[in-house]
Amino acid sequence: MNKFLLLGATALIVSNTTFAGDYLTNTNQHAAFLRMVARGASIDVDGVYSNPAGLSFLEEDGFHLSLTGQSAYQTREINASYKTYKGMSSPTTPELMDVNEYYKGTASAPFIPSFQGLYKKGDWTISAGFAITGGGGKASFDNGLPMFNSLVKAGIFQQTAAAGQPVGADKVNINSALDGTQYIFGTQLGLSYKINDWLSAYVGGRMNYVKSSYEGFLKASLIEALGGKELMTMDLDCQQSGWGVTPIIGVNAKLGKLNLAAKYEFKTNLNIENKTKVLDVPESIPDEVIKPYANGEQTPNDIPAFLSVAAQYEILPTLRASVEYHFFDDKNAEMLNNRQKTLKHGTHEYLAGIEWDVIKRLTLSGGFQKTNYGLSDEFQTDTSFYSDSYSLGFGARFYLSQSLSMDIAYFWTNYSDYSKTTDNYNNTKLPGTDIYSRTNKVFGLSLNYNF
């Protein structure tokens, strides 16, 4: 039983993204994305990330700079229904009871900065950017998770029943909490070239640095009426870091009112190394179980290859519409314990957006994104679960002067509930169901300046 507890705790190593995009990829790195969503064919300063090849078609030479701040808030909820042990209905037959529990975690990122900038001279453009390219916040479950609590209840009963003094789940108090943070910092640099009047290309790369920390504890004891004796404790304090390089290529074809663009980010081979301060578990745990999570050990955390294909059309001189498609090759990005192999397919995203220049100094826009993960029950865990979703974004750009503009936006995501039912709930050998739910909202503001 303790072995499974340890494995559950170290599942915290797998991260959840706070923003739009894939498991380890944030696609919102500018407020222009939040307000329009489909920016893969844009010709603007935010193209440093979304369409770097298109930068060659900016009308003005010189420097174009942008600074963005985003604030994100997300909740993760688990409705757990499972059977556990209450007592013995006969000397050889356990008595079962039904348990219904609600767990809520919050993930917040009050301020996430990013920078995008470029210098254009004739047919050549050099661009650079810095952003939180994955993760981006702290997730806290103040009352623990069902993967721990259900297993502890079942394990305590089995151990005490074997000693002839069975302790049912209704006689156990569990105090547990989990906190996790993860940031993937990305610094991008690249070069765009305008090949002719309608075609341009880009080549560049991004350096990614991962910084994570995970803390958790669990204390199980008898209820006060039975003396409050401590039955089990567990503590974890683990920090991780690692780095990897993402090669990036892109192309842009400007055909009159129609602009076509594509970008491909190659898979990033990335390992993260543990710096474990505390890993308190019983001495009976085998070394081969502890070793993958011990201090100094490394685990794979690849960022998947990413393809973006987009088109933007100028319906009127003041009205533009865009569509876009994303594919993340998750099944070929290595994860801890080859978790990626349990996915049914990579992630597909479908995006659309429209923007309207209402007056000379004001542009309004809105957009839509549909995300389809290839999820499976084996992939979903309490500490790292996802749900298919759709997102809506809207906002405005204000032109404060000829050289200075400001984007303000709001981005909201609606997730489908994911239900996972098993006959061996968290390795208790009893049935149970988890219903996973999420919410997400992001506010963003960008200042753009060119000279």
C-alpha positions as CSV (number, residue, x, y, z in Angstrom):
1,M,0.0,0.0,0.0
2,N,2.8,2.5,0.8
3,K,4.3,1.8,-2.6
4,F,1.2,3.1,-4.3
5,L,1.2,6.2,-2.1
6,L,4.7,7.1,-3.2
7,L,3.9,6.6,-6.8
8,G,0.9,8.9,-6.4
9,A,2.9,11.6,-4.8
10,T,5.5,11.7,-7.4
11,A,2.8,12.0,-10.1
12,L,3.0,15.7,-9.2
13,I,6.0,15.8,-11.5
14,V,3.6,16.0,-14.4
15,S,2.4,19.5,-15.0
16,N,-0.7,21.3,-16.1
17,T,-0.7,24.2,-18.4
18,T,-2.5,27.3,-17.2
19,F,-3.0,28.9,-20.6
20,A,-4.2,28.1,-24.1
21,G,-2.4,25.4,-26.1
22,D,-1.1,21.9,-25.5
23,Y,0.0,20.0,-22.4
24,L,3.4,21.8,-22.3
25,T,2.9,24.6,-24.8
26,N,1.4,28.1,-24.2
27,T,0.1,29.6,-27.5
28,N,-1.1,32.9,-25.9
29,Q,2.0,35.1,-25.7
30,H,0.3,38.4,-26.6
31,A,-3.0,40.1,-25.8
32,A,-3.7,40.1,-29.6
33,F,-4.1,36.3,-29.3
34,L,-6.5,36.7,-26.4
35,R,-8.7,39.2,-28.3
36,M,-8.7,37.5,-31.7
37,V,-7.3,34.0,-31.1
38,A,-6.5,33.0,-34.7
39,R,-3.2,35.0,-35.2
40,G,-1.2,32.5,-37.2
41,A,-1.4,34.6,-40.4
42,S,-1.1,38.1,-38.7
43,I,1.4,40.6,-39.9
44,D,2.1,42.4,-36.7
45,V,4.6,42.5,-33.8
46,D,2.9,39.5,-32.2
47,G,4.0,37.5,-35.2
48,V,7.3,37.1,-33.5
49,Y,5.7,34.1,-32.0
50,S,2.6,33.4,-34.1
51,N,3.9,34.1,-37.6
52,P,7.6,35.0,-37.7
53,A,7.9,34.6,-41.4
54,G,5.2,37.3,-41.9
55,L,7.3,39.9,-40.2
56,S,9.0,40.5,-43.5
57,F,5.8,42.1,-44.8
58,L,5.5,44.8,-42.2
59,E,5.1,48.1,-43.9
60,E,7.6,50.1,-41.8
61,D,11.3,49.4,-41.3
62,G,12.8,49.9,-37.9
63,F,12.2,48.6,-34.4
64,H,8.8,47.1,-33.4
65,L,8.5,46.3,-29.7
66,S,5.8,44.9,-27.5
67,L,5.5,44.2,-23.8
68,T,2.6,42.0,-22.5
69,G,1.2,41.2,-19.0
70,Q,-1.4,38.5,-18.4
71,S,-3.3,37.4,-15.4
72,A,-4.8,33.9,-15.4
73,Y,-7.0,32.0,-12.9
74,Q,-8.0,28.4,-13.2
75,T,-9.9,25.9,-11.0
76,R,-9.6,22.1,-11.1
77,E,-12.4,20.1,-9.5
78,I,-12.8,16.3,-8.8
79,N,-16.0,14.7,-7.8
80,A,-15.0,11.3,-6.4
81,S,-17.4,8.5,-5.8
82,Y,-16.0,5.2,-4.7
83,K,-16.4,2.2,-2.3
84,T,-14.2,1.6,0.6
85,Y,-14.1,-0.6,3.8
86,K,-16.3,0.1,6.8
87,G,-15.8,-3.0,8.8
88,M,-16.3,-6.8,8.8
89,S,-19.8,-8.2,8.2
90,S,-18.4,-11.6,9.2
91,P,-15.0,-12.9,10.3
92,T,-14.0,-13.3,6.6
93,T,-16.2,-10.8,4.7
94,P,-15.5,-7.0,4.7
95,E,-18.4,-4.6,4.9
96,L,-18.3,-1.8,2.3
97,M,-19.5,1.8,2.3
98,D,-20.1,4.4,-0.4
99,V,-18.0,7.6,-0.3
100,N,-18.8,10.8,-2.2
101,E,-16.1,13.5,-1.9
102,Y,-15.4,16.9,-3.6
103,Y,-11.9,18.2,-4.2
104,K,-11.1,21.7,-5.6
105,G,-7.7,23.0,-6.6
106,T,-6.9,26.5,-7.7
107,A,-4.1,27.6,-10.1
108,S,-3.3,31.2,-10.3
109,A,-0.8,33.4,-12.2
110,P,-1.4,37.0,-11.1
111,F,1.2,38.4,-13.5
112,I,2.9,36.7,-16.4
113,P,5.1,39.0,-18.5
114,S,6.3,38.4,-22.1
115,F,8.3,40.5,-24.6
116,Q,8.4,40.4,-28.4
117,G,10.5,42.6,-30.5
118,L,12.1,42.9,-34.0
119,Y,14.2,45.0,-36.2
120,K,13.3,45.2,-39.9
121,K,15.6,46.6,-42.6
122,G,14.5,46.0,-46.2
123,D,14.0,42.3,-46.9
124,W,15.6,41.2,-43.7
125,T,14.1,41.0,-40.2
126,I,15.6,39.8,-37.0
127,S,13.2,39.0,-34.1
128,A,13.4,38.0,-30.5
129,G,11.0,37.1,-27.7
130,F,10.7,36.0,-24.1
131,A,7.7,34.3,-22.6
132,I,6.4,31.6,-20.3
133,T,6.1,29.0,-23.0
134,G,4.7,26.3,-20.8
135,G,3.1,26.0,-17.3
136,G,2.9,29.3,-15.6
137,G,1.4,29.3,-12.1
138,K,0.8,27.6,-8.8
139,A,-1.7,24.8,-8.3
140,S,-3.0,24.1,-4.8
141,F,-5.3,21.3,-3.5
142,D,-5.9,22.3,0.2
143,N,-7.7,19.1,1.1
144,G,-5.5,16.7,-0.9
145,L,-6.7,14.4,-3.6
146,P,-8.8,11.2,-3.8
147,M,-5.8,9.2,-5.2
148,F,-4.2,9.6,-1.8
149,N,-7.2,9.6,0.5
150,S,-9.0,6.6,-0.9
151,L,-5.8,4.5,-1.0
152,V,-4.9,5.4,2.6
153,K,-8.4,4.4,3.9
154,A,-8.3,1.1,2.1
155,G,-4.7,0.4,3.1
156,I,-5.2,1.2,6.8
157,F,-8.2,-1.2,6.9
158,Q,-6.3,-4.0,5.2
159,Q,-3.4,-3.6,7.6
160,T,-5.5,-3.4,10.8
161,A,-7.8,-6.2,9.6
162,A,-4.8,-8.5,9.2
163,A,-3.9,-7.7,12.8
164,G,-7.4,-8.6,14.0
165,Q,-8.5,-5.0,14.8
166,P,-10.0,-3.6,11.5
167,V,-10.3,0.2,11.3
168,G,-12.9,1.3,8.8
169,A,-12.8,4.5,6.8
170,D,-15.4,6.2,9.0
171,K,-12.9,5.9,11.9
172,V,-10.0,7.6,10.1
173,N,-9.2,11.3,9.8
174,I,-6.9,12.4,6.9
175,N,-5.2,15.7,6.7
176,S,-3.4,16.3,3.4
177,A,-2.5,19.1,1.0
178,L,-0.6,19.5,-2.3
179,D,1.1,22.5,-4.0
180,G,2.8,22.5,-7.3
181,T,4.4,25.1,-9.5
182,Q,5.9,24.9,-13.0
183,Y,7.3,27.4,-15.4
184,I,8.9,26.9,-18.8
185,F,10.8,30.0,-19.7
186,G,11.4,30.4,-23.4
187,T,13.8,32.8,-25.1
188,Q,13.4,32.9,-28.9
189,L,15.6,34.3,-31.7
190,G,15.2,34.1,-35.4
191,L,15.7,35.6,-38.9
192,S,13.1,36.3,-41.6
193,Y,13.8,37.0,-45.2
194,K,11.5,38.3,-48.0
195,I,12.3,36.2,-51.0
196,N,10.2,38.1,-53.4
197,D,7.1,40.3,-53.5
198,W,4.8,37.6,-52.2
199,L,6.9,35.0,-50.4
200,S,9.0,35.0,-47.2
201,A,10.7,32.5,-44.9
202,Y,11.9,32.2,-41.3
203,V,14.4,30.1,-39.4
204,G,15.0,30.4,-35.7
205,G,15.0,28.6,-32.3
206,R,13.9,28.8,-28.7
207,M,15.8,28.0,-25.6
208,N,13.5,26.5,-23.0
209,Y,14.3,26.4,-19.3
210,V,12.1,24.4,-16.8
211,K,11.7,25.3,-13.2
212,S,9.3,23.4,-11.0
213,S,8.6,22.8,-7.3
214,Y,6.2,20.3,-5.6
215,E,5.3,20.0,-1.9
216,G,2.8,17.7,-0.3
217,F,2.0,16.0,3.0
218,L,-0.4,13.4,4.3
219,K,-1.2,12.5,7.9
220,A,-3.7,9.8,8.8
221,S,-4.9,9.2,12.3
222,L,-7.8,7.7,14.2
223,I,-10.7,9.9,15.0
224,E,-10.5,11.8,18.3
225,A,-13.2,9.6,19.9
226,L,-10.8,6.6,19.4
227,G,-7.8,8.4,20.8
228,G,-6.5,10.2,17.7
229,K,-3.5,7.8,17.3
230,E,-1.3,8.6,14.2
231,L,-1.5,5.8,11.6
232,M,0.6,7.1,8.7
233,T,2.6,10.1,7.5
234,M,4.2,11.0,4.2
235,D,6.1,14.2,3.1
236,L,7.4,15.4,-0.3
237,D,9.5,18.5,-1.2
238,C,10.9,18.2,-4.7
239,Q,12.3,20.8,-7.0
240,Q,13.1,20.2,-10.7
241,S,14.9,21.9,-13.5
242,G,16.0,21.2,-17.1
243,W,16.5,22.8,-20.5
244,G,16.1,22.1,-24.2
245,V,16.2,23.8,-27.6
246,T,13.3,24.1,-30.1
247,P,14.2,24.6,-33.8
248,I,11.6,26.6,-35.6
249,I,10.9,27.2,-39.3
250,G,8.1,29.2,-41.0
251,V,6.8,30.5,-44.4
252,N,4.4,33.2,-45.4
253,A,2.7,33.8,-48.8
254,K,1.0,37.2,-49.2
255,L,-1.4,37.0,-52.2
256,G,-3.2,40.3,-52.4
257,K,-6.0,40.3,-49.8
258,L,-5.2,36.7,-48.8
259,N,-2.3,35.9,-46.5
260,L,-1.2,32.3,-45.9
261,A,1.2,31.2,-43.2
262,A,2.7,28.1,-41.7
263,K,5.0,27.5,-38.8
264,Y,6.6,24.3,-37.5
265,E,8.3,23.8,-34.2
266,F,10.4,20.7,-33.9
267,K,10.1,18.4,-30.9
268,T,12.2,19.6,-27.9
269,N,14.1,16.8,-26.2
270,L,14.0,17.8,-22.5
271,N,14.8,16.0,-19.3
272,I,14.2,17.4,-15.9
273,E,16.4,16.7,-12.9
274,N,15.2,16.2,-9.4
275,K,16.5,18.2,-6.4
276,T,14.6,16.5,-3.7
277,K,14.8,18.0,-0.2
278,V,12.3,15.8,1.5
279,L,11.0,12.3,0.5
280,D,9.8,10.7,3.8
281,V,8.4,7.2,3.2
282,P,8.6,4.0,5.2
283,E,11.9,2.1,4.9
284,S,10.1,-0.9,3.5
285,I,9.7,0.9,0.1
286,P,12.0,-0.9,-2.4
287,D,14.9,1.2,-3.8
288,E,13.6,0.7,-7.4
289,V,10.4,2.5,-6.5
290,I,12.1,5.5,-4.9
291,K,15.0,5.8,-7.3
292,P,13.1,7.5,-10.2
293,Y,12.2,10.3,-7.9
294,A,15.2,10.6,-5.7
295,N,17.6,13.5,-5.6
296,G,19.6,13.8,-8.8
297,E,17.3,11.5,-10.9
298,Q,16.1,12.7,-14.4
299,T,12.8,12.1,-16.1
300,P,11.7,12.9,-19.7
301,N,9.5,15.9,-20.3
302,D,9.6,16.5,-24.0
303,I,7.8,19.5,-25.6
304,P,5.9,18.0,-28.6
305,A,6.4,19.1,-32.2
306,F,3.9,21.8,-33.2
307,L,2.4,22.7,-36.6
308,S,0.4,25.8,-37.2
309,V,-1.3,26.5,-40.6
310,A,-3.3,29.7,-41.0
311,A,-5.1,32.0,-43.5
312,Q,-6.2,35.6,-43.2
313,Y,-8.4,37.4,-45.7
314,E,-9.1,41.1,-46.0
315,I,-12.9,41.3,-46.5
316,L,-12.9,45.1,-46.5
317,P,-10.0,47.5,-45.9
318,T,-11.4,47.7,-42.3
319,L,-12.5,44.1,-41.8
320,R,-10.3,41.0,-41.6
321,A,-11.1,37.3,-40.9
322,S,-8.7,34.4,-40.0
323,V,-8.8,30.7,-39.7
324,E,-6.1,28.4,-38.2
325,Y,-5.3,24.8,-37.4
326,H,-2.8,23.5,-34.8
327,F,-1.4,20.0,-34.4
328,F,0.7,18.9,-31.4
329,D,2.4,15.5,-31.9
330,D,2.0,14.4,-28.3
331,K,2.3,10.7,-28.9
332,N,5.9,11.1,-30.0
333,A,6.9,13.4,-27.1
334,E,8.3,11.3,-24.3
335,M,6.8,11.6,-20.8
336,L,7.3,10.0,-17.5
337,N,6.7,6.3,-17.6
338,N,5.8,6.6,-21.3
339,R,2.5,8.1,-20.4
340,Q,2.2,9.5,-24.0
341,K,1.6,6.0,-25.3
342,T,-1.8,5.9,-23.6
343,L,-3.1,8.9,-25.7
344,K,-5.4,8.1,-28.6
345,H,-3.9,10.8,-30.8
346,G,-2.1,14.1,-30.7
347,T,-3.9,17.4,-30.0
348,H,-6.0,19.1,-32.7
349,E,-7.0,22.8,-32.4
350,Y,-9.3,24.7,-34.7
351,L,-9.2,28.5,-34.4
352,A,-11.1,31.4,-36.1
353,G,-11.1,35.2,-35.5
354,I,-12.3,38.5,-36.9
355,E,-11.2,42.1,-36.3
356,W,-12.8,45.3,-37.4
357,D,-11.3,48.8,-37.5
358,V,-14.3,50.7,-36.1
359,I,-12.5,54.1,-36.4
360,K,-9.0,55.1,-37.1
361,R,-7.9,54.7,-33.4
362,L,-10.0,51.7,-32.4
363,T,-10.0,48.0,-33.5
364,L,-12.5,45.5,-32.1
365,S,-12.0,41.7,-32.4
366,G,-13.2,38.3,-31.3
367,G,-12.2,34.7,-31.7
368,F,-12.9,31.1,-31.1
369,Q,-10.8,28.0,-30.4
370,K,-11.7,24.3,-30.2
371,T,-9.3,21.9,-28.5
372,N,-9.5,18.2,-29.0
373,Y,-7.0,16.1,-26.9
374,G,-6.6,12.4,-27.5
375,L,-7.4,11.5,-23.9
376,S,-7.8,8.1,-22.4
377,D,-8.6,6.9,-18.8
378,E,-5.0,5.7,-18.5
379,F,-3.6,9.2,-19.3
380,Q,-5.8,11.0,-16.8
381,T,-4.6,11.3,-13.2
382,D,-5.7,13.4,-10.2
383,T,-2.6,15.6,-10.4
384,S,-2.6,16.0,-14.2
385,F,-5.9,15.8,-16.0
386,Y,-7.2,17.5,-19.0
387,S,-10.6,18.0,-20.8
388,D,-11.6,18.9,-24.4
389,S,-12.7,22.5,-24.5
390,Y,-13.8,25.5,-26.5
391,S,-12.5,29.1,-25.8
392,L,-13.8,32.5,-26.6
393,G,-11.7,35.6,-26.7
394,F,-12.5,39.3,-27.3
395,G,-11.0,42.7,-26.9
396,A,-9.7,45.8,-28.5
397,R,-6.7,47.7,-29.8
398,F,-6.4,51.4,-29.1
399,Y,-4.1,53.5,-31.2
400,L,-2.7,56.0,-28.7
401,S,-0.4,57.7,-31.3
402,Q,1.1,56.9,-34.7
403,S,3.8,54.8,-32.9
404,L,2.1,53.5,-29.8
405,S,-0.9,51.1,-29.4
406,M,-2.4,49.1,-26.6
407,D,-4.2,45.7,-26.7
408,I,-6.7,44.8,-24.0
409,A,-8.4,41.3,-24.0
410,Y,-10.3,38.6,-22.1
411,F,-10.1,34.9,-22.9
412,W,-12.5,32.4,-21.4
413,T,-12.5,28.6,-21.7
414,N,-15.4,26.1,-21.2
415,Y,-14.3,22.5,-20.5
416,S,-16.2,19.3,-21.0
417,D,-16.4,17.1,-17.9
418,Y,-14.3,13.9,-18.1
419,S,-15.6,10.8,-16.3
420,K,-13.2,8.0,-15.4
421,T,-14.7,4.8,-14.0
422,T,-12.6,1.8,-12.9
423,D,-13.0,-1.5,-11.0
424,N,-9.7,-0.9,-9.3
425,Y,-10.0,2.7,-8.0
426,N,-6.6,4.0,-7.2
427,N,-5.3,0.5,-6.7
428,T,-7.7,-0.3,-3.9
429,K,-9.3,-3.2,-5.8
430,L,-12.7,-1.6,-5.3
431,P,-14.8,0.3,-7.9
432,G,-15.0,4.0,-8.2
433,T,-15.5,7.0,-10.5
434,D,-13.8,10.4,-10.8
435,I,-15.5,13.3,-12.7
436,Y,-12.9,15.9,-13.7
437,S,-13.9,19.5,-14.3
438,R,-11.9,22.7,-15.0
439,T,-12.5,26.4,-15.5
440,N,-10.1,29.0,-16.9
441,K,-10.0,32.7,-17.6
442,V,-7.2,35.0,-18.7
443,F,-6.9,38.8,-18.9
444,G,-4.2,40.5,-20.9
445,L,-2.7,43.8,-21.8
446,S,0.0,44.6,-24.4
447,L,1.8,47.8,-25.2
448,N,3.2,48.0,-28.7
449,Y,5.7,50.7,-29.9
450,N,7.6,51.1,-33.2
451,F,10.2,53.6,-34.2
